[in-house]
Amino acid sequence: FQAVSLAGMLLFISNCTTLPTEQSSRTIDLSGSYAVKTVEKLAKKQTGDTVRDPRAYYHYLMASKAVRGHYFEKAAESFSRMIQFDPSDSKIHYQLAINLIRSGKVDAAYNVLEEALRHFPDNPELNMMIGDILDGRKEYERALTHYQNVIRAQPSSARAYLLLGSIYELLKQYHLAMDMYKKTIQLEPVNPFGYHFLARI
């Protein structure tokens, strides 16, 4: 009797432990939920207050969970779904692009960044990331534009000056490169790359 009851308990516990994974693998449709319907009613009233769709929050939680587990492709899918419900946050576009890059989808990240920059043209993080991708593709003139956008929006970015300098150096515009490296050192006196590249010039 004890052996049978022990086996039954073990079976029950093992079933309990498998429930969350089965549930988490399913996609939940929240469109009929009370929270979503309430938000839709508030949006129709147009009170002037910004009301965020609760589905965006749900997908944000799913994306955060995926990032913690290093499931970057799943995280990118969740961030993409979140943008469908709340496209107004530039940080989510940035996170989507980061997770696409982490999952090896650099071209998809580039497309996401191009679209995001139509809505947030002065965002330094988005400009920096697309500049890095273009630099990696050896599209130096286009990368320059984005690094310059970073400096306009964030004049204290030593990294943007350093990368601008490296592109000017590749384009054999040595005086401009020297100015950029000097600016890097002014902003970050402990940056060894600034000194190294300046000495090389």
N, C-alpha and C positions, 0 to 999 in steps of 0.2 A: 504493500500500500504506500509506504514512504517513497519507494523507488518510482512508482507511478506518479505520485504527487510532485516529486522533485522534477521528473521529466516534463510534467505539465507546466510547472513554473518556468523551467528553462525555455520551453517552447513559447510561452506567453511573453517572457522578457525579450527573446530574440525577435518576436513579431513587433513588439513595441519599439525596438531600436531601428527596425526597418521602415516604420511609418514616416518619419520626417523626410528621409531621402526620397521616398516615393512621392510624397506631397510636393517637395521642392522642385522635382523634375517637371511637374505640370505647369502650364501657363495659366495664370488666373486672369479671368476677364472681370474687370472691376467696373465696366461701363454701366451696369445696372445697380451699382451700390448706392446706398443712401448719401454717402459723402459726395460722390460724383454728381448725383442729381441735384443736391443742394448747391454745389458750386455752379452748375449750369443755370440754375434759377437766379443765383446772384449775378452771374455774368449777363443774363438777359435784362436785369434791372439797371445795369450800368451805373452803379453807385459812385464810380470814380476810384474806389479802392481796388487794388490789385489782388485778385483771388487766384491762388495757384491750384491747378488741377491735382487732386490727390493721387492720380495715377502716375504723375511725374515723381512724386515722393516714393511711391512703391518701387518704381524702376530704379530710382537712385539707391534705395536699400539693396535691391538685387545686384546692382552694379558694384556697390561697396563690398558686398559679401563675395562676389566673384573675384574682385581685386585682392582681397585678403587671402583667398585660396589660390591665387596666381592663375586664375582662369581668365586670361586677358581677352580672349575672343568673346566669351560670354559677357564680360564686363562691357566691351564695346557694343554688343547687341543691346544691352540694357540702357547704356547711355544714349544710344541712337533712338530707342523707344521713348526715353525721357524727353529728348528734344522735340519729339512729335507733340508732346503735351505741354512743354514749357520751353520754347525756343529762345527765351529772352536772357538766358544766363550764359555769358561767354565762357565761364569756367567749365561748364558741362561740354561745350564744343571742344575745349582744350583737352578735357579728360577723355573724350571719345577719340580724338586724334592720338593721344598718348597710348591708349590701349590698343589701337589699331597698329601703331608702330611696334609695340611690345609683342603683338601676335604676328609680326612680319608682314603686315599689309601697308607698306609705305605709300604705295600709289593711292590706296583708298584714303589714307590719312591726308595726303595732299589734297584730294578732292574735297574732303570734309573741311580742311583749313581754308581752301579757296572760297567755299560757300560761306563759311563763318565770317571771313573778312569782308564779305559784302554787307553783313549786318554790323560788324565791329571793326571797321577799317583801321582804327587807331590803337587797337589792343596790342600791347607789347609782347605778351606771351605767344599769341597767335602768329604775329609777324616774325618773332624769333624762330619759332618752330618751322614755319614755311621757308624762312631764309636758310635754315640748316638743311632742309631737304633739297632746296635748289642748289646750295653749295655742294652737297654730295653728288648732285647730278651734273656738276660743272657748268651750271647756268649762272655764271658769276654776276652778270649785269643785273639779272632779275633778283638775285639774292641781295645785291647791294641796296636795291630799293627798299626791301623789307627791313634790313638792318638799319637803314637810315630812318625808317618809320619808327623803329624801336627807340632810337636816340631822340627823336622828336617827342615821343610820348614819355620816355624815361631817360632823361639826360645823365642819370647817375649809373647807367648800365655799362660797367667796364667790359663785360663780355661782348657787347655789341660793338664797342670801339675796337676790341682785339680782333674780332672776326672781320670787321670792315678793313682793318689794316692788312690782314692776311689776304683778302681778295684784291686790294689795291696792289699788294706786292706781287701777286700772281699776274695781275694785269700790267706789271712793270711801271706802275705809277708810284715810284718810291718815295717821293716827297709827301704825298698824301698818306702813304702807309706809315711813314715816320711820325707824322702828326697824330695818327690814330693810336700808335703804340705809346707815344708820350702821354696822350690823354688817358690811356689805360693805366699807366703808372701813377698819374696824378690821382685818379679815382681809387686805385688799389695799389698802394705802395709795396705791398707784400706779394704781389702777383709775379711769380717768376717768369711766366710766359711773356709778359710785357717787356721785361729786361732782355730776355733771350732774343725775341724777335727784333727789338730795337737794335741790339748789338749786331745782329745778322744784317740788317739793313745798312 
